[in-house]
Amino acid sequence: MLQQLIEKGVRITLEAEELLKNSDNKEQLLSKLYILEKPFITKEDVESALSELAPVIEVKRPSAFKSIAKEHDASIQVLHTKEVTGKSRTNGEIDDFISYFRSRHEKLAKLLNGPSKFPNVTLNEIKKYIGQTVRVIATISGKSETKKGNLLLEVEDLTSQFKAVISPAYGRDKVFEKSKYILLDDVVALVGKVQEPYLIVDDVEWPDLPITRERKLAENDLVVAYISDTHFGSRYFLEKYFDQFIEWTHGRGEAKELASKLKYIVVAGDIVDGIGVYPNQERELVIKDIKKQYDLFNDFVEQLPDHIEVIVAPGNHDAVRRGEPMPAIGKDLITVDVTSVGNPSSIVIEGLKHLIYHGTSMDSLIAALPNMSYNHPEKVMVEYLKRRHLSTIYGGNLIIPEKLDYLVIEDEPDILHCGHVHKNGYTLYRGTLLINSGTFQDQTEYQVKQGHVPSPALVPVYELKTGKLRTLDFKSS
């Protein structure tokens, strides 16, 4: 009988289906529903049908969903010094650019400083070491190929400028392969022999994470769900699958054990599709009012169980300044009770350091580095950690020259969460879990032209105590 209802095209809500499953008189109940000739059977329809049956029938109600997370107080600490909200001081003048690049160099040079078997020298004193092997920490200001096929680098530090050459000859083929990953504006340590007017490079070092870092876990057995790129307001927004995600947070459907431990949802930008983000965008919008787009997000938060905490950062489609670092989305748009932070931002959740970055610079790194693609965003995220910077190539995406560079990764994160490319990707790198959380937007016309296939409605959820990461597929719910 249930199959007959389905074949008739009748939809049944999860609550109604639960009542049906737990009834001792399924056949009688289904018979009553079958003759209703309704396209949609609700919980109220089932209860009405139950009331018409003989009073001797005992209806077993579904057991109540018990939330473990509800029993725990939230533990969220926003590291406000690591993000720009309320602290933007730039006027876009030359001094701001100088301060920005000085800040970047100083922060990354500090990470590169350390013991070395070769003298650590600055560029203004490098000529004193002709014929000797030295180590210099420098910013890559220029990069080109010579007629002989060597790589010529223009480098500078806070004292002077110099030139460095990387050649595949004389047994230096390994460092030459390594050099293919050098980017403009990288801050690196170069080890090599000084042969005026060049430094002949033997090795390249990036700031990177310590090799021996251990993975950190939390004490409380709670779960975090990571989402991004919902694009509320777009005609490609996958409302059906997103509603199933909301249903899951209430313990309906599969993976109830995980839902019972869900305490946090972290959103890494592009909450809405925005207005005027790209030419002719209005053709792809069902909502052309930015406030009404955010109202959909506000409605989403209000539908969640009260004990779930939402942390939200902006992306390049959101109603903040386009350049990074971005301040938090204003309270005039996100009117519900969430933790609203900038992009990027650092947050400690249950003792674990989270670095949240939307990921706009992925486009420039995928174009500039070997073996990168939109199908594997986690590989780009490894490069973020290797360089200890979230947007190395200045001009690859819009950067606002603040007096401090908020895109430097000064502290080693336990979890790095990104979005932007609409493709799920995960890996573990030197004790840091990398998560790209995909999207709730279907493939757009632009993505079709680019051959980019997104992975919508896949939500990574992380068990903080066990370190187990799972991906829930809401397309198959």
C-alpha positions as CSV (number, residue, x, y, z in Angstrom):
1,M,0.0,0.0,0.0
2,L,2.8,2.4,0.8
3,Q,4.4,1.6,-2.5
4,Q,1.1,2.3,-4.2
5,L,1.0,5.7,-2.6
6,I,4.5,6.5,-3.8
7,E,3.7,5.3,-7.3
8,K,0.7,7.7,-7.3
9,G,3.3,10.5,-6.8
10,V,2.3,11.1,-3.2
11,R,5.0,12.6,-1.0
12,I,5.2,11.7,2.6
13,T,6.9,13.9,5.3
14,L,9.5,12.4,7.5
15,E,7.3,12.9,10.6
16,A,4.4,11.2,8.9
17,E,6.5,8.3,7.7
18,E,7.8,7.8,11.3
19,L,4.2,7.6,12.6
20,L,3.4,5.0,9.9
21,K,6.4,2.9,10.8
22,N,5.5,2.8,14.4
23,S,1.8,2.0,14.0
24,D,0.4,-1.4,14.9
25,N,-2.2,-1.0,12.2
26,K,-0.2,0.0,9.2
27,E,-2.6,-1.5,6.6
28,Q,-5.7,0.1,8.0
29,L,-3.9,3.4,8.3
30,L,-2.5,3.2,4.8
31,S,-6.0,2.4,3.4
32,K,-7.4,5.5,4.9
33,L,-4.5,7.6,3.5
34,Y,-4.9,6.0,0.1
35,I,-8.4,7.3,-0.4
36,L,-7.5,10.9,0.6
37,E,-6.3,11.6,-2.9
38,K,-3.8,14.2,-1.6
39,P,-0.4,14.8,-3.3
40,F,1.3,15.4,0.1
41,I,0.7,13.4,3.3
42,T,1.6,15.2,6.5
43,K,1.9,14.2,10.1
44,E,-1.5,15.8,10.8
45,D,-3.1,13.6,8.1
46,V,-1.7,10.5,9.7
47,E,-2.9,11.6,13.2
48,S,-6.3,12.4,11.8
49,A,-6.5,8.9,10.2
50,L,-5.4,7.3,13.5
51,S,-8.2,9.1,15.4
52,E,-10.8,7.5,13.1
53,L,-9.6,3.9,13.8
54,A,-11.0,1.8,16.6
55,P,-10.1,3.2,20.0
56,V,-8.5,-0.1,21.1
57,I,-5.6,0.6,18.8
58,E,-2.5,1.6,20.7
59,V,-0.3,3.9,18.7
60,K,3.4,3.8,19.5
61,R,4.9,7.2,19.2
62,P,8.5,7.5,17.9
63,S,11.1,7.8,20.6
64,A,12.2,11.4,21.2
65,F,15.4,12.5,19.7
66,K,18.0,13.1,22.4
67,S,20.6,15.7,21.8
68,I,23.9,15.1,23.6
69,A,25.2,18.5,22.4
70,K,22.4,20.2,24.2
71,E,23.9,19.2,27.5
72,H,27.2,21.1,26.8
73,D,27.8,24.8,27.0
74,A,29.4,26.3,23.9
75,S,33.2,26.9,23.9
76,I,34.0,29.5,21.3
77,Q,36.9,32.0,21.4
78,V,37.4,34.5,18.6
79,L,41.0,35.6,18.3
80,H,40.2,39.2,17.5
81,T,43.8,40.3,16.9
82,K,44.0,37.9,13.9
83,E,41.1,39.5,11.9
84,V,40.4,42.9,10.5
85,T,36.8,43.6,11.8
86,G,36.8,47.1,13.3
87,K,40.5,47.6,12.8
88,S,40.9,48.7,9.2
89,R,43.3,51.7,9.1
90,T,44.3,51.9,5.5
91,N,43.8,54.9,3.2
92,G,45.3,53.2,0.1
93,E,48.3,55.4,0.1
94,I,51.9,54.5,-0.6
95,D,52.8,54.3,3.1
96,D,50.0,51.7,3.5
97,F,51.5,49.5,0.8
98,I,55.0,49.8,2.3
99,S,53.6,48.9,5.8
100,Y,51.7,45.9,4.4
101,F,54.7,44.3,2.7
102,R,57.0,45.1,5.6
103,S,54.5,43.4,7.9
104,R,54.3,40.4,5.7
105,H,58.1,40.1,5.4
106,E,58.7,40.5,9.1
107,K,56.1,38.0,10.1
108,L,57.3,35.3,7.7
109,A,60.9,36.0,8.3
110,K,60.3,35.4,12.0
111,L,58.9,32.0,11.1
112,L,61.9,31.2,8.8
113,N,64.5,32.3,11.4
114,G,66.3,29.5,13.1
115,P,69.6,27.6,13.4
116,S,71.5,27.1,10.2
117,K,74.9,25.6,9.4
118,F,75.4,28.6,7.1
119,P,75.6,32.2,8.0
120,N,72.2,34.0,8.0
121,V,72.9,37.3,6.2
122,T,70.9,40.3,5.0
123,L,71.1,41.5,1.4
124,N,72.9,44.7,2.3
125,E,75.9,42.6,3.6
126,I,75.8,39.7,1.1
127,K,78.7,41.0,-0.9
128,K,81.0,40.5,2.1
129,Y,80.5,36.7,1.6
130,I,81.8,36.3,-2.0
131,G,82.7,32.7,-2.6
132,Q,80.9,31.5,0.6
133,T,77.6,29.7,1.1
134,V,75.0,31.7,3.0
135,R,71.4,31.7,3.9
136,V,69.2,34.7,3.2
137,I,65.5,35.4,3.9
138,A,64.0,37.3,1.0
139,T,60.8,38.3,-0.8
140,I,60.5,37.2,-4.4
141,S,59.9,40.4,-6.3
142,G,60.7,39.1,-9.8
143,K,60.9,35.8,-11.6
144,S,62.0,35.0,-15.2
145,E,63.7,32.4,-17.3
146,T,67.1,33.0,-18.9
147,K,68.2,32.1,-22.4
148,K,70.1,29.1,-20.9
149,G,66.9,27.8,-19.2
150,N,67.9,28.9,-15.7
151,L,65.5,30.6,-13.3
152,L,66.4,34.2,-12.5
153,L,65.0,35.6,-9.3
154,E,64.9,39.2,-8.1
155,V,64.9,39.2,-4.4
156,E,64.7,41.8,-1.6
157,D,64.6,42.1,2.1
158,L,64.2,45.1,4.4
159,T,67.8,46.2,3.7
160,S,68.5,45.8,0.0
161,Q,68.0,43.9,-3.3
162,F,69.9,41.2,-5.1
163,K,69.6,38.5,-7.8
164,A,69.6,34.8,-7.5
165,V,69.9,32.0,-10.1
166,I,68.6,28.5,-9.9
167,S,70.1,26.1,-12.5
168,P,69.5,22.4,-13.2
169,A,73.2,22.0,-13.9
170,Y,75.9,20.9,-11.6
171,G,73.7,18.5,-9.7
172,R,71.1,21.1,-8.8
173,D,68.2,19.4,-10.6
174,K,66.3,18.8,-7.3
175,V,66.3,22.4,-6.3
176,F,65.4,23.4,-9.9
177,E,62.3,21.1,-9.7
178,K,61.5,22.7,-6.3
179,S,61.9,26.1,-7.7
180,K,58.9,25.6,-10.0
181,Y,56.7,26.1,-6.9
182,I,58.2,29.6,-6.2
183,L,55.6,32.3,-6.5
184,L,55.9,36.0,-6.8
185,D,55.8,37.7,-3.4
186,D,56.8,34.4,-1.7
187,V,58.9,35.0,1.4
188,V,61.5,32.2,1.4
189,A,65.0,31.3,2.7
190,L,67.5,30.8,-0.1
191,V,70.7,28.8,0.6
192,G,73.5,29.2,-1.9
193,K,77.0,30.4,-2.9
194,V,77.6,34.1,-3.4
195,Q,79.1,34.8,-6.8
196,E,78.7,38.4,-7.5
197,P,76.4,39.6,-9.0
198,Y,74.3,36.5,-8.2
199,L,73.5,34.1,-5.4
200,I,73.7,30.6,-6.9
201,V,70.9,28.8,-5.1
202,D,71.4,25.3,-3.7
203,D,68.1,25.1,-1.7
204,V,64.8,26.8,-1.1
205,E,62.9,26.8,2.2
206,W,59.4,27.9,2.8
207,P,58.1,28.8,6.3
208,D,55.9,25.7,6.5
209,L,54.5,23.9,9.5
210,P,56.7,21.9,11.8
211,I,57.1,18.3,10.6
212,T,56.6,16.8,14.1
213,R,53.3,18.4,15.0
214,E,50.8,16.0,16.6
215,R,47.2,16.1,15.8
216,K,45.1,17.7,18.6
217,L,41.7,16.4,19.8
218,A,39.0,17.8,22.1
219,E,37.8,16.5,25.4
220,N,34.0,16.7,24.7
221,D,32.4,14.3,22.3
222,L,30.9,16.9,20.0
223,V,30.5,17.4,16.3
224,V,31.2,20.4,14.0
225,A,29.5,20.7,10.5
226,Y,31.4,22.7,7.9
227,I,29.5,24.4,5.1
228,S,30.1,27.2,2.6
229,D,28.9,28.7,-0.7
230,T,25.1,28.4,0.0
231,H,24.5,31.3,-2.4
232,F,21.0,32.2,-1.1
233,G,19.2,34.1,-3.8
234,S,20.6,32.2,-6.7
235,R,18.3,30.3,-9.0
236,Y,20.8,27.5,-8.7
237,F,20.4,27.3,-4.9
238,L,19.5,23.7,-4.0
239,E,16.7,24.3,-1.5
240,K,15.5,20.7,-1.4
241,Y,18.9,19.4,-0.3
242,F,19.5,22.3,2.1
243,D,16.1,21.6,3.8
244,Q,17.3,18.0,4.2
245,F,20.4,19.3,5.9
246,I,18.2,21.3,8.3
247,E,16.1,18.2,9.0
248,W,19.2,16.2,9.9
249,T,20.2,18.8,12.5
250,H,16.9,17.9,14.3
251,G,17.8,14.2,14.2
252,R,15.5,13.2,11.3
253,G,16.8,10.8,8.7
254,E,20.1,9.0,8.7
255,A,23.2,9.6,10.9
256,K,21.2,10.4,14.0
257,E,24.1,9.7,16.3
258,L,26.1,12.4,14.6
259,A,23.2,14.8,14.7
260,S,22.8,14.2,18.4
261,K,26.4,15.5,19.0
262,L,26.1,18.5,16.6
263,K,27.1,21.6,18.5
264,Y,28.6,23.9,15.9
265,I,28.1,24.9,12.2
266,V,31.0,26.8,10.6
267,V,30.1,28.7,7.4
268,A,33.1,29.8,5.3
269,G,31.6,32.5,3.1
270,D,29.4,33.2,0.1
271,I,26.3,32.9,2.2
272,V,24.4,34.8,-0.4
273,D,24.8,35.1,-4.2
274,G,25.0,38.9,-3.9
275,I,24.1,41.7,-6.3
276,G,26.3,42.8,-9.2
277,V,29.2,40.5,-8.4
278,Y,29.7,39.7,-12.1
279,P,28.2,40.9,-15.3
280,N,24.5,40.0,-16.0
281,Q,24.2,38.3,-12.6
282,E,20.6,39.5,-12.3
283,R,19.6,36.8,-14.9
284,E,20.7,34.1,-12.4
285,L,18.9,35.5,-9.4
286,V,15.5,34.7,-8.0
287,I,15.9,37.3,-5.3
288,K,17.4,40.7,-6.4
289,D,17.3,42.4,-3.0
290,I,20.4,41.8,-0.9
291,K,18.6,42.1,2.4
292,K,16.0,39.5,1.4
293,Q,18.9,37.2,0.4
294,Y,20.3,37.4,3.9
295,D,16.7,37.0,5.3
296,L,16.9,33.4,3.9
297,F,20.1,32.8,5.9
298,N,18.4,34.3,9.0
299,D,15.5,31.9,8.5
300,F,17.9,29.0,8.2
301,V,19.5,29.8,11.6
302,E,16.1,30.2,13.2
303,Q,15.1,26.7,12.0
304,L,18.1,25.1,13.7
305,P,17.9,23.6,17.2
306,D,18.5,26.3,19.8
307,H,21.7,24.7,21.2
308,I,23.6,24.8,17.9
309,E,26.1,27.6,17.5
310,V,26.7,29.1,14.1
311,I,30.0,30.8,13.2
312,V,29.9,32.7,9.9
313,A,32.6,34.4,7.8
314,P,32.1,36.3,4.5
315,G,33.2,35.4,1.0
316,N,33.6,37.3,-2.3
317,H,29.8,37.2,-3.0
318,D,28.8,38.7,0.4
319,A,27.9,42.3,1.2
320,V,31.3,43.4,2.6
321,R,34.2,45.1,0.8
322,R,35.5,43.0,-2.0
323,G,39.2,43.1,-1.0
324,E,40.8,40.8,1.6
325,P,41.0,40.9,4.5
326,M,37.2,41.3,4.8
327,P,35.4,42.5,7.9
328,A,32.5,40.6,9.4
329,I,29.0,40.8,7.8
330,G,27.0,43.6,9.5
331,K,24.2,43.1,12.0
332,D,21.9,45.0,9.7
333,L,22.0,41.9,7.4
334,I,22.6,39.0,9.7
335,T,20.1,39.8,12.4
336,V,20.0,36.4,14.2
337,D,22.3,35.3,17.0
338,V,25.5,34.0,15.4
339,T,29.2,34.5,15.8
340,S,30.0,36.7,12.9
341,V,33.8,37.0,12.0
342,G,36.0,38.4,9.3
343,N,37.7,36.6,6.4
344,P,40.2,35.3,7.3
345,S,39.6,34.7,11.0
346,S,41.0,32.5,13.8
347,I,38.6,30.9,16.3
348,V,39.2,28.3,19.0
349,I,36.3,25.8,19.2
350,E,36.4,23.3,22.1
351,G,40.2,24.0,22.4
352,L,40.9,23.4,18.7
353,K,42.3,26.3,16.6
354,H,40.2,26.9,13.5
355,L,41.5,29.1,10.6
356,I,38.5,30.1,8.4
357,Y,39.3,31.5,5.0
358,H,36.9,31.7,2.1
359,G,39.6,30.8,-0.4
360,T,39.4,33.5,-3.2
361,S,43.1,33.2,-3.8
362,M,42.7,29.6,-4.9
363,D,42.1,30.8,-8.5
364,S,45.5,32.5,-8.8
365,L,47.4,29.6,-7.1
366,I,45.7,27.0,-9.3
367,A,46.8,29.0,-12.4
368,A,50.4,29.6,-11.2
369,L,51.4,26.3,-9.6
370,P,52.1,22.9,-11.2
371,N,49.7,19.9,-10.5
372,M,46.9,22.1,-9.1
373,S,43.2,21.8,-10.2
374,Y,39.7,22.8,-9.0
375,N,39.1,19.1,-8.5
376,H,41.5,19.0,-5.6
377,P,41.2,22.2,-3.5
378,E,43.0,20.5,-0.6
379,K,46.3,20.6,-2.6
380,V,46.0,24.4,-2.8
381,M,45.3,24.5,0.9
382,V,48.5,22.6,1.6
383,E,50.3,25.4,-0.3
384,Y,48.7,27.9,2.1
385,L,50.2,26.1,5.0
386,K,53.6,25.5,3.3
387,R,53.9,29.3,2.6
388,R,52.2,30.3,5.9
389,H,50.2,32.8,3.8
390,L,46.6,32.7,2.4
391,S,47.1,34.9,-0.6
392,T,50.8,34.9,-1.7
393,I,50.5,36.6,-5.2
394,Y,49.7,40.2,-4.6
395,G,47.2,41.2,-7.3
396,G,46.1,37.6,-7.9
397,N,42.9,38.6,-6.1
398,L,42.0,42.0,-4.6
399,I,44.0,42.7,-1.4
400,I,43.5,45.8,0.7
401,P,47.0,47.1,2.0
402,E,46.4,47.2,5.7
403,K,49.2,48.2,8.0
404,L,49.3,44.6,9.2
405,D,49.1,41.5,7.0
406,Y,46.1,39.6,8.4
407,L,46.7,36.8,5.7
408,V,49.9,35.5,7.3
409,I,49.3,32.2,9.2
410,E,51.3,33.0,12.3
411,D,50.0,30.1,14.5
412,E,49.6,26.5,13.4
413,P,45.9,25.8,13.0
414,D,44.4,22.5,14.1
415,I,41.7,22.8,11.3
416,L,41.8,25.0,8.1
417,H,38.4,25.4,6.6
418,C,37.9,26.9,3.1
419,G,35.3,27.1,0.4
420,H,35.0,29.1,-2.8
421,V,35.7,26.5,-5.5
422,H,32.4,24.5,-4.8
423,K,34.4,21.2,-4.6
424,N,34.8,19.1,-1.5
425,G,38.4,18.2,-0.6
426,Y,40.1,16.9,2.5
427,T,43.6,16.0,3.7
428,L,45.7,15.9,6.8
429,Y,49.0,17.9,6.6
430,R,51.5,17.9,9.4
431,G,48.9,17.7,12.1
432,T,46.4,20.1,10.5
433,L,43.1,18.9,9.1
434,L,42.2,20.6,5.8
435,I,38.5,20.8,4.9
436,N,37.0,22.4,1.8
437,S,33.3,22.1,2.3
438,G,31.8,22.3,-1.2
439,T,28.5,24.1,-1.9
440,F,24.7,24.1,-1.9
441,Q,24.6,25.6,-5.4
442,D,24.0,23.6,-8.5
443,Q,26.4,23.9,-11.5
444,T,26.1,27.3,-13.0
445,E,26.3,28.3,-16.7
446,Y,29.7,29.7,-16.1
447,Q,30.9,26.5,-14.5
448,V,29.6,24.5,-17.5
449,K,31.6,26.7,-19.9
450,Q,34.7,26.2,-17.7
451,G,34.2,22.5,-17.4
452,H,34.1,22.8,-13.6
453,V,31.9,20.2,-11.9
454,P,30.9,21.1,-8.3
455,S,30.1,18.6,-5.6
456,P,26.9,20.0,-4.0
457,A,25.1,19.0,-0.9
458,L,28.1,17.1,0.6
459,V,28.6,18.3,4.2
460,P,31.8,17.3,6.1
461,V,31.2,16.7,9.8
462,Y,34.0,16.3,12.3
463,E,34.0,14.5,15.6
464,L,36.2,16.6,17.8
465,K,37.0,13.9,20.4
466,T,37.9,11.0,18.0
467,G,39.2,13.0,15.1
468,K,36.9,11.2,12.7
469,L,35.8,13.1,9.6
470,R,32.7,12.0,7.7
471,T,30.9,13.4,4.7
472,L,27.0,13.4,4.7
473,D,25.4,13.3,1.3
474,F,22.1,15.1,1.3
475,K,21.4,14.4,-2.3
476,S,20.7,10.7,-1.3
477,S,18.6,11.4,1.8
